[in-house]
């Protein structure tokens, strides 16, 4: 299910598509515990504005 979307983006995205993420990580601190994820369709891309 490579294009399955299980969650919504943080902001409305026009023409939203799912993107493949080679590596994503957070070193920890103010926003929670450290984490790392690799090799999955874990990103959105498209057009947005504030």
N, CA, C, O and CB atoms as a CASP TS submission, in Angstrom:
PFRMAT TS
TARGET T0000
AUTHOR 0000-0000-0000
METHOD Language model
MODEL 1
PARENT N/A
ATOM      1  N   UNK     1       0.822  -1.178   0.000  1.00  0.00           N
ATOM      2  CA  UNK     1       0.000   0.000   0.000  1.00  0.00           C
ATOM      3  C   UNK     1       0.874   1.253   0.000  1.00  0.00           C
ATOM      4  O   UNK     1       0.783   2.049   0.934  1.00  0.00           O
ATOM      5  CB  UNK     1      -0.940  -0.008   1.201  1.00  0.00           C
ATOM      6  N   UNK     2       1.705   1.452  -0.999  1.00  0.00           N
ATOM      7  CA  UNK     2       2.670   2.540  -0.975  1.00  0.00           C
ATOM      8  C   UNK     2       2.069   3.939  -0.989  1.00  0.00           C
ATOM      9  O   UNK     2       2.717   4.871  -0.514  1.00  0.00           O
ATOM     10  CB  UNK     2       3.571   2.403  -2.123  1.00  0.00           C
ATOM     11  N   UNK     3       0.863   4.127  -1.509  1.00  0.00           N
ATOM     12  CA  UNK     3       0.274   5.469  -1.563  1.00  0.00           C
ATOM     13  C   UNK     3      -0.838   5.668  -0.533  1.00  0.00           C
ATOM     14  O   UNK     3      -1.559   6.664  -0.595  1.00  0.00           O
ATOM     15  CB  UNK     3      -0.271   5.735  -2.951  1.00  0.00           C
ATOM     16  N   UNK     4      -0.985   4.748   0.403  1.00  0.00           N
ATOM     17  CA  UNK     4      -2.016   4.838   1.435  1.00  0.00           C
ATOM     18  C   UNK     4      -1.690   5.985   2.395  1.00  0.00           C
ATOM     19  O   UNK     4      -0.547   6.123   2.829  1.00  0.00           O
ATOM     20  CB  UNK     4      -2.138   3.496   2.208  1.00  0.00           C
ATOM     21  N   UNK     5      -2.682   6.799   2.725  1.00  0.00           N
ATOM     22  CA  UNK     5      -2.497   7.928   3.637  1.00  0.00           C
ATOM     23  C   UNK     5      -3.237   7.611   4.935  1.00  0.00           C
ATOM     24  O   UNK     5      -4.458   7.458   4.939  1.00  0.00           O
ATOM     25  CB  UNK     5      -3.014   9.274   3.001  1.00  0.00           C
ATOM     26  N   UNK     6      -2.493   7.514   6.031  1.00  0.00           N
ATOM     27  CA  UNK     6      -3.069   7.158   7.314  1.00  0.00           C
ATOM     28  C   UNK     6      -3.270   8.364   8.226  1.00  0.00           C
ATOM     29  O   UNK     6      -3.829   8.231   9.315  1.00  0.00           O
ATOM     30  CB  UNK     6      -2.198   6.148   7.997  1.00  0.00           C
ATOM     31  N   UNK     7      -2.820   9.530   7.793  1.00  0.00           N
ATOM     32  CA  UNK     7      -2.935  10.729   8.614  1.00  0.00           C
ATOM     33  C   UNK     7      -2.972  11.944   7.691  1.00  0.00           C
ATOM     34  O   UNK     7      -2.582  11.862   6.526  1.00  0.00           O
ATOM     35  CB  UNK     7      -1.754  10.832   9.634  1.00  0.00           C
ATOM     36  N   UNK     8      -3.439  13.059   8.217  1.00  0.00           N
ATOM     37  CA  UNK     8      -3.531  14.292   7.435  1.00  0.00           C
ATOM     38  C   UNK     8      -2.294  15.164   7.670  1.00  0.00           C
ATOM     39  O   UNK     8      -1.677  15.085   8.732  1.00  0.00           O
ATOM     40  CB  UNK     8      -4.819  15.071   7.799  1.00  0.00           C
ATOM     41  N   UNK     9      -1.925  16.003   6.680  1.00  0.00           N
ATOM     42  CA  UNK     9      -0.823  16.936   6.890  1.00  0.00           C
ATOM     43  C   UNK     9      -1.176  17.951   7.985  1.00  0.00           C
ATOM     44  O   UNK     9      -2.348  18.106   8.327  1.00  0.00           O
ATOM     45  CB  UNK     9      -0.476  17.664   5.574  1.00  0.00           C
ATOM     46  N   UNK    10      -0.175  18.636   8.531  1.00  0.00           N
ATOM     47  CA  UNK    10      -0.411  19.625   9.584  1.00  0.00           C
ATOM     48  C   UNK    10      -1.186  20.838   9.083  1.00  0.00           C
ATOM     49  O   UNK    10      -1.912  21.461   9.857  1.00  0.00           O
ATOM     50  CB  UNK    10       0.906  20.075  10.173  1.00  0.00           C
ATOM     51  N   UNK    11      -1.047  21.184   7.809  1.00  0.00           N
ATOM     52  CA  UNK    11      -1.794  22.269   7.182  1.00  0.00           C
ATOM     53  C   UNK    11      -2.405  21.739   5.894  1.00  0.00           C
ATOM     54  O   UNK    11      -1.959  20.727   5.353  1.00  0.00           O
ATOM     55  CB  UNK    11      -0.880  23.509   6.906  1.00  0.00           C
ATOM     56  N   UNK    12      -3.427  22.430   5.408  1.00  0.00           N
ATOM     57  CA  UNK    12      -4.048  22.022   4.146  1.00  0.00           C
ATOM     58  C   UNK    12      -3.033  22.133   3.013  1.00  0.00           C
ATOM     59  O   UNK    12      -2.352  23.150   2.881  1.00  0.00           O
ATOM     60  CB  UNK    12      -5.300  22.887   3.841  1.00  0.00           C
ATOM     61  N   UNK    13      -2.932  21.070   2.186  1.00  0.00           N
ATOM     62  CA  UNK    13      -1.974  21.033   1.093  1.00  0.00           C
ATOM     63  C   UNK    13      -2.730  20.790  -0.200  1.00  0.00           C
ATOM     64  O   UNK    13      -3.450  19.801  -0.334  1.00  0.00           O
ATOM     65  CB  UNK    13      -0.894  19.940   1.324  1.00  0.00           C
ATOM     66  N   UNK    14      -2.561  21.708  -1.160  1.00  0.00           N
ATOM     67  CA  UNK    14      -3.213  21.588  -2.455  1.00  0.00           C
ATOM     68  C   UNK    14      -2.418  20.630  -3.332  1.00  0.00           C
ATOM     69  O   UNK    14      -1.196  20.751  -3.427  1.00  0.00           O
ATOM     70  CB  UNK    14      -3.351  22.971  -3.136  1.00  0.00           C
ATOM     71  N   UNK    15      -3.085  19.692  -3.965  1.00  0.00           N
ATOM     72  CA  UNK    15      -2.401  18.724  -4.824  1.00  0.00           C
ATOM     73  C   UNK    15      -1.518  17.770  -4.036  1.00  0.00           C
ATOM     74  O   UNK    15      -0.465  17.355  -4.519  1.00  0.00           O
ATOM     75  CB  UNK    15      -1.569  19.445  -5.857  1.00  0.00           C
ATOM     76  N   UNK    16      -1.936  17.425  -2.840  1.00  0.00           N
ATOM     77  CA  UNK    16      -1.132  16.595  -1.924  1.00  0.00           C
ATOM     78  C   UNK    16      -0.738  15.259  -2.548  1.00  0.00           C
ATOM     79  O   UNK    16      -1.562  14.578  -3.157  1.00  0.00           O
ATOM     80  CB  UNK    16      -1.904  16.343  -0.632  1.00  0.00           C
ATOM     81  N   UNK    17       0.515  14.902  -2.389  1.00  0.00           N
ATOM     82  CA  UNK    17       1.028  13.601  -2.815  1.00  0.00           C
ATOM     83  C   UNK    17       1.873  13.032  -1.688  1.00  0.00           C
ATOM     84  O   UNK    17       2.413  13.770  -0.864  1.00  0.00           O
ATOM     85  CB  UNK    17       1.858  13.717  -4.136  1.00  0.00           C
ATOM     86  N   UNK    18       1.978  11.726  -1.663  1.00  0.00           N
ATOM     87  CA  UNK    18       2.793  11.049  -0.656  1.00  0.00           C
ATOM     88  C   UNK    18       4.206  10.922  -1.201  1.00  0.00           C
ATOM     89  O   UNK    18       4.395  10.577  -2.367  1.00  0.00           O
ATOM     90  CB  UNK    18       2.202   9.645  -0.286  1.00  0.00           C
ATOM     91  N   UNK    19       5.201  11.201  -0.361  1.00  0.00           N
ATOM     92  CA  UNK    19       6.595  11.118  -0.780  1.00  0.00           C
ATOM     93  C   UNK    19       7.381  10.097   0.027  1.00  0.00           C
ATOM     94  O   UNK    19       7.097   9.857   1.201  1.00  0.00           O
ATOM     95  CB  UNK    19       7.250  12.470  -0.663  1.00  0.00           C
ATOM     96  N   UNK    20       8.361   9.508  -0.612  1.00  0.00           N
ATOM     97  CA  UNK    20       9.246   8.530   0.018  1.00  0.00           C
ATOM     98  C   UNK    20      10.317   9.260   0.819  1.00  0.00           C
ATOM     99  O   UNK    20      10.936  10.196   0.314  1.00  0.00           O
ATOM    100  CB  UNK    20       9.895   7.601  -1.043  1.00  0.00           C
ATOM    101  N   UNK    21      10.539   8.847   2.047  1.00  0.00           N
ATOM    102  CA  UNK    21      11.526   9.467   2.920  1.00  0.00           C
ATOM    103  C   UNK    21      12.707   8.516   3.107  1.00  0.00           C
ATOM    104  O   UNK    21      12.540   7.412   3.625  1.00  0.00           O
ATOM    105  CB  UNK    21      10.898   9.840   4.287  1.00  0.00           C
ATOM    106  N   UNK    22      13.888   8.938   2.690  1.00  0.00           N
ATOM    107  CA  UNK    22      15.088   8.116   2.896  1.00  0.00           C
ATOM    108  C   UNK    22      15.431   8.026   4.374  1.00  0.00           C
ATOM    109  O   UNK    22      15.696   6.941   4.892  1.00  0.00           O
ATOM    110  CB  UNK    22      16.282   8.689   2.113  1.00  0.00           C
ATOM    111  N   UNK    23      15.425   9.176   5.053  1.00  0.00           N
ATOM    112  CA  UNK    23      15.736   9.198   6.484  1.00  0.00           C
ATOM    113  C   UNK    23      15.073  10.403   7.125  1.00  0.00           C
ATOM    114  O   UNK    23      15.133  11.507   6.585  1.00  0.00           O
ATOM    115  CB  UNK    23      17.268   9.229   6.722  1.00  0.00           C
ATOM    116  N   UNK    24      14.444  10.201   8.266  1.00  0.00           N
ATOM    117  CA  UNK    24      13.850  11.278   9.057  1.00  0.00           C
ATOM    118  C   UNK    24      14.178  10.987  10.512  1.00  0.00           C
ATOM    119  O   UNK    24      14.117   9.841  10.957  1.00  0.00           O
ATOM    120  CB  UNK    24      12.289  11.392   8.825  1.00  0.00           C
ATOM    121  N   UNK    25      14.528  12.043  11.253  1.00  0.00           N
ATOM    122  CA  UNK    25      14.867  11.826  12.649  1.00  0.00           C
ATOM    123  C   UNK    25      14.663  13.100  13.451  1.00  0.00           C
ATOM    124  O   UNK    25      14.578  14.200  12.905  1.00  0.00           O
ATOM    125  CB  UNK    25      16.308  11.338  12.782  1.00  0.00           C
ATOM    126  N   UNK    26      14.588  12.921  14.749  1.00  0.00           N
ATOM    127  CA  UNK    26      14.514  14.022  15.699  1.00  0.00           C
ATOM    128  C   UNK    26      15.416  13.647  16.861  1.00  0.00           C
ATOM    129  O   UNK    26      15.325  12.537  17.385  1.00  0.00           O
ATOM    130  CB  UNK    26      13.031  14.301  16.173  1.00  0.00           C
ATOM    131  N   UNK    27      16.286  14.563  17.269  1.00  0.00           N
ATOM    132  CA  UNK    27      17.281  14.257  18.296  1.00  0.00           C
ATOM    133  C   UNK    27      16.746  14.338  19.724  1.00  0.00           C
ATOM    134  O   UNK    27      17.460  14.006  20.670  1.00  0.00           O
ATOM    135  CB  UNK    27      18.440  15.186  18.156  1.00  0.00           C
ATOM    136  N   UNK    28      15.516  14.771  19.889  1.00  0.00           N
ATOM    137  CA  UNK    28      14.933  14.840  21.220  1.00  0.00           C
ATOM    138  C   UNK    28      15.133  16.201  21.857  1.00  0.00           C
ATOM    139  O   UNK    28      15.936  17.015  21.400  1.00  0.00           O
ATOM    140  CB  UNK    28      15.523  13.772  22.102  1.00  0.00           C
ATOM    141  N   UNK    29      14.394  16.423  22.907  1.00  0.00           N
ATOM    142  CA  UNK    29      14.502  17.702  23.601  1.00  0.00           C
ATOM    143  C   UNK    29      13.128  18.240  23.930  1.00  0.00           C
ATOM    144  O   UNK    29      12.309  17.553  24.541  1.00  0.00           O
ATOM    145  CB  UNK    29      15.278  18.714  22.759  1.00  0.00           C
ATOM    146  N   UNK    30      12.879  19.468  23.522  1.00  0.00           N
ATOM    147  CA  UNK    30      11.655  20.175  23.893  1.00  0.00           C
ATOM    148  C   UNK    30      10.373  19.540  23.350  1.00  0.00           C
ATOM    149  O   UNK    30       9.318  19.660  23.973  1.00  0.00           O
ATOM    150  CB  UNK    30      11.740  21.585  23.416  1.00  0.00           C
ATOM    151  N   UNK    31      10.445  18.880  22.223  1.00  0.00           N
ATOM    152  CA  UNK    31       9.239  18.335  21.596  1.00  0.00           C
ATOM    153  C   UNK    31       9.068  16.831  21.808  1.00  0.00           C
ATOM    154  O   UNK    31       8.252  16.217  21.120  1.00  0.00           O
ATOM    155  CB  UNK    31       9.263  18.627  20.122  1.00  0.00           C
ATOM    156  N   UNK    32       9.791  16.228  22.715  1.00  0.00           N
ATOM    157  CA  UNK    32       9.604  14.805  22.988  1.00  0.00           C
ATOM    158  C   UNK    32      10.878  13.998  22.876  1.00  0.00           C
ATOM    159  O   UNK    32      11.981  14.536  22.781  1.00  0.00           O
ATOM    160  CB  UNK    32       8.587  14.243  22.059  1.00  0.00           C
ATOM    161  N   UNK    33      10.695  12.707  22.888  1.00  0.00           N
ATOM    162  CA  UNK    33      11.820  11.770  22.825  1.00  0.00           C
ATOM    163  C   UNK    33      12.426  11.708  21.423  1.00  0.00           C
ATOM    164  O   UNK    33      11.767  12.046  20.439  1.00  0.00           O
ATOM    165  CB  UNK    33      11.367  10.373  23.256  1.00  0.00           C
ATOM    166  N   UNK    34      13.665  11.282  21.341  1.00  0.00           N
ATOM    167  CA  UNK    34      14.337  11.106  20.056  1.00  0.00           C
ATOM    168  C   UNK    34      13.686   9.961  19.278  1.00  0.00           C
ATOM    169  O   UNK    34      13.205   8.992  19.866  1.00  0.00           O
ATOM    170  CB  UNK    34      15.848  10.832  20.262  1.00  0.00           C
ATOM    171  N   UNK    35      13.678  10.088  17.940  1.00  0.00           N
ATOM    172  CA  UNK    35      13.161   9.027  17.083  1.00  0.00           C
ATOM    173  C   UNK    35      13.886   9.058  15.745  1.00  0.00           C
ATOM    174  O   UNK    35      14.509  10.056  15.383  1.00  0.00           O
ATOM    175  CB  UNK    35      11.632   9.173  16.881  1.00  0.00           C
ATOM    176  N   UNK    36      13.793   7.943  15.016  1.00  0.00           N
ATOM    177  CA  UNK    36      14.386   7.830  13.685  1.00  0.00           C
ATOM    178  C   UNK    36      13.560   6.848  12.869  1.00  0.00           C
ATOM    179  O   UNK    36      13.186   5.781  13.356  1.00  0.00           O
ATOM    180  CB  UNK    36      15.877   7.375  13.764  1.00  0.00           C
ATOM    181  N   UNK    37      13.277   7.216  11.620  1.00  0.00           N
ATOM    182  CA  UNK    37      12.545   6.343  10.698  1.00  0.00           C
ATOM    183  C   UNK    37      13.218   6.443   9.343  1.00  0.00           C
ATOM    184  O   UNK    37      13.630   7.529   8.935  1.00  0.00           O
ATOM    185  CB  UNK    37      11.022   6.735  10.607  1.00  0.00           C
ATOM    186  N   UNK    38      13.335   5.336   8.649  1.00  0.00           N
ATOM    187  CA  UNK    38      13.971   5.348   7.338  1.00  0.00           C
ATOM    188  C   UNK    38      13.200   4.473   6.354  1.00  0.00           C
ATOM    189  O   UNK    38      12.498   3.539   6.742  1.00  0.00           O
ATOM    190  CB  UNK    38      15.424   4.873   7.445  1.00  0.00           C
ATOM    191  N   UNK    39      13.348   4.797   5.076  1.00  0.00           N
ATOM    192  CA  UNK    39      12.825   3.954   4.005  1.00  0.00           C
ATOM    193  C   UNK    39      11.334   3.727   4.009  1.00  0.00           C
ATOM    194  O   UNK    39      10.885   2.582   3.948  1.00  0.00           O
ATOM    195  CB  UNK    39      13.479   2.666   4.058  1.00  0.00           C
ATOM    196  N   UNK    40      10.542   4.807   4.081  1.00  0.00           N
ATOM    197  CA  UNK    40       9.093   4.625   4.050  1.00  0.00           C
ATOM    198  C   UNK    40       8.420   5.822   3.391  1.00  0.00           C
ATOM    199  O   UNK    40       9.033   6.877   3.225  1.00  0.00           O
ATOM    200  CB  UNK    40       8.542   4.420   5.471  1.00  0.00           C
ATOM    201  N   UNK    41       7.176   5.653   3.023  1.00  0.00           N
ATOM    202  CA  UNK    41       6.373   6.746   2.490  1.00  0.00           C
ATOM    203  C   UNK    41       5.834   7.539   3.668  1.00  0.00           C
ATOM    204  O   UNK    41       4.690   7.351   4.082  1.00  0.00           O
ATOM    205  CB  UNK    41       5.212   6.220   1.576  1.00  0.00           C
ATOM    206  N   UNK    42       6.660   8.423   4.204  1.00  0.00           N
ATOM    207  CA  UNK    42       6.307   9.148   5.413  1.00  0.00           C
ATOM    208  C   UNK    42       6.318  10.654   5.249  1.00  0.00           C
ATOM    209  O   UNK    42       6.534  11.371   6.226  1.00  0.00           O
ATOM    210  CB  UNK    42       7.230   8.772   6.503  1.00  0.00           C
ATOM    211  N   UNK    43       6.091  11.158   4.039  1.00  0.00           N
ATOM    212  CA  UNK    43       6.119  12.607   3.818  1.00  0.00           C
ATOM    213  C   UNK    43       4.999  13.007   2.864  1.00  0.00           C
ATOM    214  O   UNK    43       4.533  12.203   2.057  1.00  0.00           O
ATOM    215  CB  UNK    43       7.495  13.054   3.255  1.00  0.00           C
ATOM    216  N   UNK    44       4.579  14.260   2.973  1.00  0.00           N
ATOM    217  CA  UNK    44       3.647  14.854   2.015  1.00  0.00           C
ATOM    218  C   UNK    44       4.391  15.934   1.254  1.00  0.00           C
ATOM    219  O   UNK    44       5.307  16.552   1.795  1.00  0.00           O
ATOM    220  CB  UNK    44       2.376  15.437   2.727  1.00  0.00           C
ATOM    221  N   UNK    45       4.016  16.168   0.022  1.00  0.00           N
ATOM    222  CA  UNK    45       4.489  17.340  -0.678  1.00  0.00           C
ATOM    223  C   UNK    45       3.357  17.895  -1.520  1.00  0.00           C
ATOM    224  O   UNK    45       2.463  17.159  -1.938  1.00  0.00           O
ATOM    225  CB  UNK    45       5.719  17.011  -1.547  1.00  0.00           C
ATOM    226  N   UNK    46       3.396  19.183  -1.766  1.00  0.00           N
ATOM    227  CA  UNK    46       2.360  19.889  -2.511  1.00  0.00           C
ATOM    228  C   UNK    46       2.517  21.379  -2.267  1.00  0.00           C
ATOM    229  O   UNK    46       3.582  21.834  -1.852  1.00  0.00           O
ATOM    230  CB  UNK    46       0.939  19.405  -2.104  1.00  0.00           C
ATOM    231  N   UNK    47       1.462  22.139  -2.520  1.00  0.00           N
ATOM    232  CA  UNK    47       1.475  23.586  -2.379  1.00  0.00           C
ATOM    233  C   UNK    47       0.665  23.994  -1.162  1.00  0.00           C
ATOM    234  O   UNK    47      -0.449  23.507  -0.967  1.00  0.00           O
ATOM    235  CB  UNK    47       0.928  24.264  -3.644  1.00  0.00           C
ATOM    236  N   UNK    48       1.216  24.887  -0.335  1.00  0.00           N
ATOM    237  CA  UNK    48       0.479  25.408   0.799  1.00  0.00           C
ATOM    238  C   UNK    48       0.904  26.845   1.073  1.00  0.00           C
ATOM    239  O   UNK    48       1.962  27.281   0.619  1.00  0.00           O
ATOM    240  CB  UNK    48       0.697  24.529   2.041  1.00  0.00           C
ATOM    241  N   UNK    49       0.081  27.577   1.813  1.00  0.00           N
ATOM    242  CA  UNK    49       0.428  28.940   2.215  1.00  0.00           C
ATOM    243  C   UNK    49      -0.231  29.250   3.546  1.00  0.00           C
ATOM    244  O   UNK    49      -1.204  28.608   3.944  1.00  0.00           O
ATOM    245  CB  UNK    49      -0.003  29.971   1.136  1.00  0.00           C
ATOM    246  N   UNK    50       0.324  30.258   4.234  1.00  0.00           N
ATOM    247  CA  UNK    50      -0.215  30.701   5.522  1.00  0.00           C
ATOM    248  C   UNK    50      -0.769  32.085   5.396  1.00  0.00           C
ATOM    249  O   UNK    50      -1.272  32.640   6.374  1.00  0.00           O
ATOM    250  CB  UNK    50       0.850  30.660   6.614  1.00  0.00           C
TER
END
